[in-house]
Amino acid sequence: TPATLFPATDANVSFTPTTSSASYQTEILIPDRTAAGINLPYAVTYFYSNNVDGTSSNVGWRAVGNNTANRGDDPLLPNSYFVVRNSNGAPTLPFVAAGSVLTNKLATVLLTATQVQDNPVAMVRPVGVALDDTGLSPADGSFQATPLMRSIKNQFFRPADELLLFDNSQVGFNKSPSAIYYYADGANKSGGWKLVGDGLADHSADVIPAGSAIVIRKARTATPQS
């Protein structure tokens, strides 16, 4: 929940409270997993009220659009990401996530649709995970392969399924992906994980850093499923 990740005791340590709705400071943005298409909107944006807009006894996590209702106990999905946005001059502060290490298998639902569909995903591991170890594979249908000949013949092509990775060290809002991967089919050495813009070089050992946001962009299908 917002209150367990960013407790009141961490104000001005890992996040900056807001005193005016005209100048939100640290915000937590939750992607809308029910939205159709790509570049999904946000379902809700949280901020930490420090008696925002001159109110009294109004301290804690709130949602933009309702400055008084307590939202600190709203559940955050463990297999999806959230965006921490520091706005209006809020300073850079360190966030350290603490908790139990997940040692069991984890299944994440990926939706397909009649149009290209984004799925916001998080890799819930305390260490970086190589692409080959993500569990995404054409073998079990979790990740649709791109025909190898399409990769070779067409410089400007759209892969089937894509994995979009984002760089937390880059500064900015609504950042573009730092890397886009796809899986090329083929029984020879040219098959496997590829990086858009790097030809047919093997990227199966590329690591998704711990704590990274991922978007799994599923290709359109005639019969939507999950």
N, C-alpha and C positions, 0 to 999 in steps of 0.2 A: 504494500500500500504506500501511498505518498508519505504517510506519517512514519512508517517503519524505515523507509529508505532515507528520508530527510526529516528526522525528528526535530522538535522545537529546539533542542539543545544544540543542534548543528546550524542554527541561524547565523549567518555571516561567517560560517566555517566551510560548509559545502554548498550553501545556497544563500541568496539575498532576498529578504522579505520585501513586500510591496506595501507602500503607504498610500499610493494614489493610483487609481485605475487609468489615469492618463499617462502613467509611466510605469508599466509592469516591469519587474526586475527578473528574477529567475522564474521560468515557466516550465511546466512538464506537459508535453504534447503527446497525446495518445493517438496512433493511427486508427482509422476507421476500417476494421477488418471486414465490415459488411458492405463497403462501397464497391461498386463495379468499376472495372477498368484499371488504368495505370495511374501512377503519381497520386496515390490515395490522399484524400483530405484527412484532417484530424477530427476525431470524434469529440474530443473534449480537451480543453487546455486548463491546467491547474496553475494556481499561483498561491504563494504563502502570504496571507493577510496579516499585517501588523497594524490593526485598526485602520484598514484601508478607508480612504475618503472621509476621515474624521469620525468614523464609528467608534464605539466603545465595546469592550469585552468581545472583540471580533478578531481573535488571533488564531491562526491555523490555516490549513490548506482549504482553498475555495476554488470554484470553477468560474472561469470568465462567463459573465452573464448572470451570475448569482453570487454576490459578494458576501453573503452571510451564512449560507448553508455549509455545514461541516462536510468536507469531502476527503478528509484525511484517511478514512478507512476504506475508501474505494479499492477494490482488488485490481492489481496490475497483473496481466497474464505473464506467466513465467517464460513462455516460448515465443513471445513477441517483444519487440523493442519499444522504447519510448525515447522521445527527444527532450533533452534538457537545453533550454534556450535562455541565454543571458542577454536581456534586452536593455536598451536605454542606459548604457554605461555600467550595467552590473559587472562586477569584476570577475576575472577568472579565479575559480576556487576549486580545490581538489575534492573529488568524490571517491570514496573508498567503499565498495560494496562488501559486506560481510555476511556470511551464512554458511550453511552446511553444503558440502560438496556432493553433487549428484553423481552417484556411481552406477546407477541403473540405466537401462535404455529409456529413451524419451521419444515419443511419437508426436509429430506436429502435423496438423491437417493442412493440406495445400489444396486450394480450390481452383478449378478450371471453369471457364465460361465460354460463351459463343464469341467473346472478344478476348483480346489479350488481358490477362488478369494478374495483378500484383498481389503477393502474399507477404506481409511483414513478419519477419522471423528473427529470432535470436538464437545463437548457439550457446546453450546453457552449460558451459564448461569453464573451469577456472584457468585453462591454458588454451593456447592457440590450437586450432584444428585444421589439418590439411584437407584440401578439397576431396581427396580420395577417402578420407575418414568421416565425411559428413553424413554418410548414409544415403546421399542423393545418387541415384543410379538408374540408368535406363533398364537395367536388368529386372528391377521390381516395379517399374512404371512410375517411380517417384520423380524422375527427371527425364523429360523427353529429349532424345538425342537429335542433333542436327545432321542431316545427310552430309557426309564428308565432301562429296563432289560440289555441293553448294558452297562450302567454305573455300574450295580451291578455285572455282570458276568465277565467282562473283565477289568482287572486292567490297561492294556495298550491298550487304545481304543482311537479312534479319534472321538470327538463329531461331530455333524452336524455343525451348525453355532457356531462360537466362538466370544467372545469379549475379545480383548487383551488390557490390561491396562499397562501404563508405569509410572515409578516413577521418577519425576523430581528431587528428592533429591539424586538419584544415579548418580555418576560421571562416564562418559565414552562415547564412540562413538558407534553408531549402537547398542544401548542397547537391551537386551532381555526383553520381557514383564515381569513385576513384578507380574502379575496375569492373569490367563486365565479363563474366565467364560463360562459356557454353560447353556442351559435351558433344564432340564429334563422333559419329558412329564409324565403324570400320574395324575389321579384325586385325589389321596390321598396326605398325607402330605409329601411324598417323592418327589413330583414334584416341579418344580420351578427352580430358579437360583442356580447353583452349582459352586464350585471352583475346578478346576482340582487339584487333589492331596489331597482333603479334603473330600473324600467319598461323602455321600449324605447329608451333613450338609446344612442347609438353609442359603443362602447368599443374599437373596433378598433385605436386608437392607444395604448391602455394598455400600459405597458411592464412586462415581467417583468425585475426587476433581475438583474444578473449575480450568480451564486452562489446563486440562490434555489432552494428545493425546490418541486417541482410534483407534484401528483397528477392524473393523467388518469383520471377515473372514467367507465368505459365502461358504457353502458346494457346491460341484459340482452339476450341474443339466443338464439333457438331453436337456432341452430347455432354453437357457440363457434368462434372462429378468432383468428388473429393477423395 
